[in-house]
Amino acid sequence: MRFFYFIRFSFILLSTACQDIIEVEAPTGETRLIIDALIRVDTSKEWIGVEVKAAETNNFFEELSATTLENINITYSTFGNDGSVLNTATSNLIEVDKGSGAYVPNPYLPNEQRISTSTLLQEEDILFMLNIRHKGRNYRGQTRYVPSAPILSLMQGEETLFSKDETEGTVTFGDNPDVDNFYIFDLDFNKFLVSEDAFYNGQEFQFSYFYDKNLNSGQEVTISILGADRTFYNYMDELITQSEQPQGPFQTPVSTVRGNVFDITGLDNINIVDNAERPNDFPLGYFGIVQEFKKTITIQ
């Protein structure tokens, strides 16, 4: 997944009289850091698959490029019932493949830098904080782990909508009745949906999604359900709404959507992480640690 949000315009004026092409120079702007830090957790694995990707916006018509961070780590703290910090640990990340912009737990340090999945399964209040330094500026995002609900069944349906060429996928899952839940569905092919359990709290729920192209027989389709809190739900809802393009919301950037990673450079109070007094100083992207369940079907 890529969290890219930038507007590209093409200004080409055609003169029908003389067939001349007039090219208007596209404007340039300041680059903006892009952080892809949505970490999907498979609780059947021993370690959390931590990978954070960093890139920068470029001038119009240019491809987004990976960028090198000066420092990046994830700290996670456990809190007691009174709000006091019981313990804190740090996972230091490194760009193993130079120039890739992809950062993973540093395998070269003597102490284990990977985060154990068992950390998430404890009934404790754990806050994860992403800390980044890039080109002399400091950025921070924070999140808590959000569980999801398993997919009970995934089937290919036989219904169509308008063109008669659509392929129907039918998903069934069971909602947890104890809390208000939000979900993000990754429907493959850069298709995403958001859902909240206001109308099916604690129930088994089924819905269909119609792919707007005729998928080939033998082709595999993988659908995931991700846990989400309200902040992530609202973020994805806005992102999907503003990115209703064939390429999907995580490809060519189409708009600027503010996530939960902020520029904290020069702030005196380290507990202020939303940068409310500098609303225009923020990177693009989102930091989340969410449980993922997924199933794959083969198109008949």
N, C-alpha and C positions, 0 to 999 in steps of 0.2 A: 504494500500500500504506500501511496505517496500523497503527502498533504501539500499540494501546490495550489496557490491562489494568487493569480496575477492576471491582469487584463491585457490581451494582445489585440491590437487594431492594425488593419492594413488599409492604407490610404492610396489607392490607385485610381486616378481619374482618366477616363477614356474619352477622347475627342472623336466623335463619329464623323466629323467633316474631313479631317486629315489623317485619322487613324494614329495620331501621335499618343504616346503614353507618357503621362506626367507623373513622376514619382515624388511624393511629398515625404521628406525626411521624417522618420518616426521619432518621437521624443524619447529621451532617455531619462531614467530616474535612478534614485538610490537603490542599491541592492538591499534585499531583505533576507535574513537568515530563515531557512525552512528546517523544521525539526519533525521528523517522523518517528515518534516514540510510542506508538500503540503496541503494547506488548501482549500478545495472545498467550494464554496459559493453558497447557494441557496438564491437568492435575494427576494424570497417570504417569507422568515423567518425573524423574528425580530432580531435575533442575529446570528453572524458568528459562525459556528461550529468549534471553535479553538481546536485543539488537536495536540500536538507535541510528538512524540515518540522517545525515546533515547535507544540505544543499543551499544554494543561493539563487534568488531570482536574478535574471539578466536583463539586458536591454530587450526591447521589442524584437520579435522574430528570432531570437536566439534560444538555444536549448538551455534548460536549467542545468547547472553544473554542480557536481559534488564539491564540498568544501572541507577544509581541515580545521578541526577544533583545537584550541590550545589546551583545553582540559575538559574532561567530562566524567562525572561519577553519579551514582545513585546512592543516596543514604536512606536508611530505613530505621525508624524509631518505634519502639513499643511503649505505649502509655498505660499507666495505671488508672484505676477508677477515679482518682482525684485529679487526673490530668497531668500528673508528673511523669517525666521520662524515665522509664525503667532501664532501657539499654538502647544503644545505637550501633549500627554497623554500616560499612561502606563497601560498595562494589565499584571498583575503578575500571573504566572502560578504555579500550585502545582500538585504534584503526589498524587491524592486522594486515589487511591488504591496502597498502598505501595508495591514496588517490581515489579510493572507492567511496569515501564518505560514510562507511558503515562501521559502527563502533560496537564492540562486544566485550564481555568481561576479560580482563587482561590475563592471558594464560601464562605469562612469564614471571609473575610475582610469586614469592614463596608461599603466601597465604591464599587460600581459595577465594576467588573473587566472584564466582557464580553464586546465585541466590537459590537456596533450596526451596523446592515447591512446598515442603512441609511447613515452611515459615508462614505461608498463606492459610494453612488449614488450622492453625491454632486460633482459639477463640479469644483473640486479643486485638486491641486497637493498634493497628500498624499504619503509620504514615510513610509513604515513599516520596522522596524529594529528588528531582533531577536537577543537577547543577552543571552549568556549561559556561565556559569562557571562550569567546570567539572574537578575534580582532580587537582585543582589549576591553570588551564589554562582557558583563556578567548576566546570565539568564537563569531563571529558576521556574520550575513547575512542580506541583505536588498533586498526589492522588492517593486514593485507597483502593485496595483490591476489590473488584466487584464480581461476585459469582454469577453464573448463568443457569439455564435450565437445559437438560438434555433433549435432543431431538428424538422423539419416539418413533417417527416413521418419516420416510421421504419416498415419494412415489411419483411416477410420471402419469399425468392425467390425460384425458382424451378430449377435453373441451378446447375451444378456440374463442377468439374475440371478434375481430373485425376482418382481418385479411385472410383468415382461415389457415395461415401459415405459422401461427404461433405454436409454441410448445409449452404445455402446462406442467408446472412442478407443484406438487402438493406436500406441504410441510405440516407435521403434527408435533406439538410439544406440550409439556405439562408445566403450568405456572405454580410457583411457590406461594402458598396462601398467607405466609407469615409476614411478608413485607410488600411494599409497593415496588414493583419491578419495571425496569426499562430494558429494552432489547434492541440490538443492532443486528440485522440479518445481512450477511454477505452472501449474495445470490450468484456469485461467480460472474465472469465477464464484466467486472467493474460495475455491477448492479448492487444497490444497497437499499434497504428499507429500515425504518425505525418503527418501534411499537411500544406501547405501554399497556399495562394490564388493568386499566381502569374498568373495562367491560368484561374481562374474563378472569378476574382475580381468583386464584386457587383452582382454576378449572383446566381441563385439557382443551387445547385450542388448535384449530386447523385453518390454514389459509392456502390459497393458490396464488402462484405468480406465473405470469405469462411472458415468456421470452419472445421478443418481437422478431425473431428469425427462426427459420426452420432448422433445428439442430439435426445433425446427421446421425444416422443409425450407428451405434457403436461409440459415439462421443460421450465422454464422461462429464458430469456436472456435479460440482461439490458445493454444498450449501452449509454455511456456518451460522451459529447463533452466538452472539457475544453479549456478555453482561454489560450493563451501562448504568451509571447514575444519571441524575437529571441533567447535570452539566454536559456530560458527553452526549446524552440524547438530544439536547437542544442544539449542541454544536453540529452534530451530524444531520439533524433535521434541516438546519439552515444551509449547511454545505450542500446537501442533496438538492434542496430547492433551487439554489443558485447555480447548480451545476447540471441542469437537465440537458445535457449534451450527449451525443452518441459515445463520446470517449469516457464518460463516467466521471465521478467527482475527484478521483485521485490521479488524473492524467494532466492534460494541458490546463494550467490555472485559468480560471475565469473570473474570480472575484476574491476579495480579501475577507476572510472569515476569521475572527479572533478566537484563538484557542485558550489553553490554560497555561501557556509558557510565557513568562514576562521578562522584560528587561529590567533588572534590579540594580543596574550600575549606579553607584553613588548614593543609594538609599541608606539612611542612617539606621533605620529600624529593620533588622533582618527578618522580623516576623511579618512584615508587609510584603506579600508576594503577588498582589493583584495590580500593583503599580497604578492605583486609581488616579493619582495626580498627573500622570503622564500617559494618557490614553492612546497616544499614537506611537509609543515606543514599545513594540512587541514583535517577536518573530512570528512566523507562520507555523502552524502545526499543533499537535496535541500530544500530551503525555498521559497515558492510561495503562493500567495493568488489569486485564479483564480475562475471565474464564471463557474458553471457547469450546463448544461442542460442534462436531461437523459430521456429515454423512455424504456419501457419493453414490450416485446412480449412473447407470449406463443407458443412454437413450436407445429405445427400441425402434 
